[in-house]
C-alpha cells in the first residue's frame, strides 16, 4: 500500500505535468491563429496574381482550347508533415493519403520524386517502401516559410529541367476549424487548365482593360511563378495550422486524463490518510487499555 508521502509526490508530479500540458495547449491555440492569419494575408496577393493572369490569358484562349492534358510520365510529390511529435495521427494520415493517390496514378517507383517537409512524415513514407529524394525541416514560425518556399521552387525547377519530371503534386493537411483538419491535395504543375479557363472567362471589374507592353510569355511565366509561391506558402501555413490543431486535440485529451488521474490520487490520499489516523487512534486506545 502506498504511503501518504508517496501519494503527495505523485500528486505534485501530476500537477507539474498538467501545467506543462496547459502551456502547450495555449501555445498551440496561439500558433493556429498565427498561421490562419498568414493564410488570410494571401487572399489579396492571390487576387492580384489571378487578375494578372486574367488579362494575359484573354489572348491565349485559343491556344488553351487546343492544348490537351499531358499524361503523367514522371511525378514529383511534395508531402507536408511535422518535425515534432505530440500531434496525433497527422503524419500517418497525410502519408497514407499521398501514397494511395500516387499508387492510383500508376506511376512506378523509379519515376517518382518525393520531397517531404518534416522528419516524422518522412519516416512514415520510408516505412511504406517509398524512397525519399529530399527532406526539409518545418519552419518554426511564419518568418521561416518564405525561404523554404524559395528552396522548394528551386528543387522543382531542377527536377523539371534536369530529370524530366512533368507533374508536381502537393499533399498537406488543410485546417478546418478548432482541432479539425483533413488531408488535401493540389496539382501544382502543370497548372490546371480548367482553373485557367475560369480565370480567363471572368468578367473584368471595370469597363477599361489594362494593357501591357512586355512579352506575353515572359509575363505569363512570372505570374505562374507567383502562383507557385502562393500555393506553396498556403500549403505550409495550412499544414502548420493543422499540426497545431492536432497537438491541441492531443493536449486536451492529455489534460482530461491527468485531471482524472489527480482525482483518483486525491481519493487514494484521503483514504490512506484516514486509515493512518484511524490506526494511530486504535494504537492509543489499545495502549490506554493496556495501562488500565
C-alpha positions in Angstrom: 0.0 0.0 0.0 1.3 3.5 -0.9 2.1 5.9 1.9 0.7 9.5 2.1 4.2 10.9 1.3 4.4 8.8 -1.9 0.9 9.9 -2.9 1.8 13.5 -2.2 4.8 13.2 -4.6 2.7 11.6 -7.3 0.1 14.4 -6.9 2.8 17.1 -7.2 4.3 15.4 -10.3 0.8 15.2 -11.9 0.2 18.8 -11.2 3.5 19.9 -12.8 2.7 17.8 -15.8 -0.8 19.4 -16.0 0.9 22.9 -16.0 3.1 21.8 -18.9 0.1 20.5 -20.9 -1.9 23.6 -20.3 1.0 25.7 -21.5 1.4 23.6 -24.7 -2.4 24.0 -25.2 -2.1 27.7 -25.1 0.9 27.8 -27.5 -0.9 25.5 -29.9 -4.0 27.7 -29.9 -1.9 30.9 -30.5 0.1 29.2 -33.3 -3.1 28.1 -35.1 -4.3 31.8 -35.2 -0.9 32.9 -36.3 -0.9 30.6 -39.3 -4.5 31.3 -40.1 -3.6 35.0 -40.3 -0.8 34.1 -42.8 -3.4 32.2 -45.0 -5.8 35.2 -44.8 -3.0 37.6 -45.8 -2.5 35.6 -49.1 -6.0 36.4 -50.3 -5.2 39.9 -51.7 -1.9 38.7 -53.1 -3.6 35.7 -54.8 -6.3 38.0 -56.2 -3.7 40.2 -57.8 -2.0 37.2 -59.4 -5.3 36.0 -60.7 -6.2 39.4 -62.2 -2.8 39.5 -64.0 -3.5 36.0 -65.4 -7.0 37.1 -66.4 -5.6 39.8 -68.7 -2.7 37.7 -70.1 -5.0 34.7 -70.7 -7.5 36.6 -72.8 -5.1 36.5 -75.7 -4.3 32.8 -75.1 -7.8 31.3 -75.1 -7.5 29.7 -78.5 -4.1 28.1 -77.6 -5.5 26.8 -74.3 -8.6 25.3 -76.0 -6.4 23.4 -78.5 -4.0 22.1 -75.8 -4.5 18.6 -74.3 -3.8 17.2 -70.9 -0.4 15.6 -70.7 -0.1 12.0 -69.5 1.8 11.5 -66.2 5.2 10.1 -67.0 7.3 11.2 -64.0 5.7 12.6 -60.9 7.1 14.9 -58.2 5.3 14.6 -54.8 5.7 17.2 -52.1 4.4 15.9 -48.7 4.0 18.3 -45.7 4.2 16.8 -42.2 5.9 17.7 -39.0 9.3 17.5 -37.2 7.8 17.4 -33.7 5.6 14.8 -32.0 2.5 15.0 -29.9 0.3 15.7 -32.9 -1.7 12.6 -33.1 -2.2 10.8 -36.4 -1.4 13.9 -38.6 1.8 12.5 -40.2 0.4 9.0 -40.7 -2.8 10.2 -42.3 -1.2 12.5 -44.8 1.5 9.9 -45.8 -1.2 7.3 -46.4 -3.3 9.8 -48.3 -0.4 10.8 -50.5 0.9 7.3 -51.2 -2.5 6.0 -52.0 -3.1 8.7 -54.6 0.4 8.2 -56.2 -0.3 4.4 -56.5 -3.7 5.2 -58.1 -2.0 7.2 -60.8 0.0 4.1 -61.8 3.4 5.9 -61.8 6.2 3.4 -61.0 8.6 4.0 -58.1 11.5 4.7 -60.4 9.5 7.5 -62.0 8.7 9.2 -58.7 10.5 12.0 -56.9 9.4 12.6 -53.3 10.2 15.6 -51.2 9.0 15.6 -47.6 8.8 18.6 -45.2 9.2 17.1 -41.7 11.3 14.2 -40.4 8.3 12.4 -38.9 6.3 12.2 -42.1 9.5 11.1 -43.8 9.7 8.1 -41.5 6.1 7.0 -42.4 6.8 7.4 -46.2 10.0 5.4 -46.0 8.4 2.7 -43.8 5.8 2.3 -46.6 8.6 1.5 -49.0 8.8 4.8 -50.9 12.4 6.2 -51.1 12.9 9.9 -50.4 14.8 12.3 -52.6 14.7 15.4 -50.5 13.9 16.2 -46.8 13.4 19.7 -45.4 12.6 20.8 -41.9 9.4 22.6 -40.9 9.7 26.3 -40.1 9.2 27.4 -36.5 7.2 30.5 -37.5 5.7 32.3 -40.4 9.0 34.1 -40.9 10.7 30.9 -41.9 8.1 29.9 -44.6 9.3 32.2 -47.4 12.9 30.9 -47.6 11.7 27.3 -47.7 9.2 28.1 -50.4 12.0 29.6 -52.5 14.1 26.5 -51.8 11.3 24.2 -52.9 10.8 26.2 -56.1 14.5 25.7 -56.9 14.1 21.9 -56.3 11.0 21.8 -58.6 13.0 23.6 -61.4 15.8 21.2 -61.1 13.6 18.1 -61.2 11.6 19.5 -64.1 14.5 20.6 -66.3 17.2 18.0 -65.4 15.2 15.0 -64.5 12.1 15.5 -66.8 9.5 15.4 -64.0 6.3 16.6 -65.7 3.8 16.6 -62.9 4.0 18.0 -59.4 1.5 17.4 -56.6 1.2 19.0 -53.1 -0.1 16.9 -50.2 -0.9 18.6 -47.0 -3.4 18.8 -44.1 -6.0 21.5 -44.7 -7.1 23.3 -41.5 -10.9 23.5 -41.0 -11.6 24.9 -37.5 -11.0 24.2 -33.8 -9.0 20.9 -33.7 -10.3 19.7 -37.1 -8.4 19.2 -40.4 -8.4 16.9 -43.4 -5.8 15.6 -46.0 -5.8 17.7 -49.1 -4.0 17.6 -52.5 -3.3 20.2 -55.1 -1.9 19.7 -58.6 0.9 22.3 -58.7 2.2 21.7 -62.2 1.1 21.6 -64.9 -1.4 24.3 -63.9 -5.0 23.1 -64.0 -6.4 24.1 -67.4 -10.0 24.3 -66.1 -8.8 26.8 -63.4 -7.0 28.9 -66.0 -10.1 28.9 -68.3 -12.3 30.0 -65.4 -10.0 32.9 -64.7 -9.8 33.9 -68.4 -13.6 33.9 -68.7 -14.3 36.0 -65.6 -15.8 39.4 -66.1 -13.4 42.3 -65.5 -14.4 44.5 -62.6 -14.2 47.8 -64.6 -15.0 48.9 -68.2 -11.4 49.5 -69.0 -9.0 46.6 -69.5 -5.4 47.2 -68.6 -2.7 46.8 -71.2 0.9 45.5 -71.0 3.9 46.1 -73.3 6.2 43.3 -72.1 6.4 40.0 -73.9 3.3 37.9 -73.1 5.2 34.7 -72.5 7.5 36.5 -70.0 4.6 37.9 -68.1 2.8 34.6 -68.0 5.9 32.8 -66.7 6.3 35.4 -64.0 2.7 35.1 -62.9 2.9 31.3 -62.8 5.9 31.6 -60.6 3.9 33.8 -58.3 1.1 31.3 -58.4 3.7 28.6 -57.3 4.8 30.8 -54.4 1.2 31.4 -53.2 0.3 27.7 -53.5 3.4 26.5 -51.6 3.1 29.3 -48.9 -0.6 28.3 -48.3 0.4 24.6 -48.1 3.0 25.5 -45.4 0.6 27.6 -43.4 -2.3 25.2 -43.6 -0.1 22.3 -42.7 1.4 24.1 -39.7 -2.1 25.2 -38.5 -3.3 21.6 -38.8 -0.2 20.3 -36.9 -1.0 22.7 -34.0 -4.7 21.7 -34.2 -3.8 18.1 -33.9 -1.5 18.9 -31.0 -4.2 21.0 -29.3 -6.6 17.9 -29.5 -3.8 15.7 -28.0 -3.2 18.1 -25.2 -6.9 18.4 -24.5 -7.1 14.6 -24.1 -3.9 14.6 -22.0 -5.3 17.3 -19.8 -8.5 15.3 -19.2 -6.6 12.2 -18.4 -4.3 13.9 -16.0 -7.2 15.6 -14.2 -8.9 12.2 -13.8 -5.7 10.7 -12.5 -5.3 13.5 -10.0 -8.8 13.0 -8.7 -8.1 9.3 -8.2 -4.8 10.2 -6.4 -6.6 12.7 -4.1 -9.2 10.0 -3.3 -6.4 7.5 -2.5 -4.5 10.1 -0.5 -7.5 11.0 1.7 -8.4 7.3 2.2 -4.8 6.4 3.1 -4.6 9.4 5.5 -7.8 8.5 7.1 -6.7 4.9 7.6 -3.4 6.1 9.1 -5.2 8.4 11.6 -7.6 5.5 12.5 -4.7 3.1 13.1 -3.0 5.7 15.3 -6.2 6.2 17.3 -6.6 2.5 17.7 -3.0 2.2 18.9 -3.6 5.0 21.5 -6.8 3.3 22.7 -5.1 -0.1 22.9 -2.2 1.4 24.9 -4.6 3.1 27.3 -6.5 -0.1 27.9 -3.2 -2.0 28.5 -2.1 0.6 31.0 -5.5 0.5 32.7 
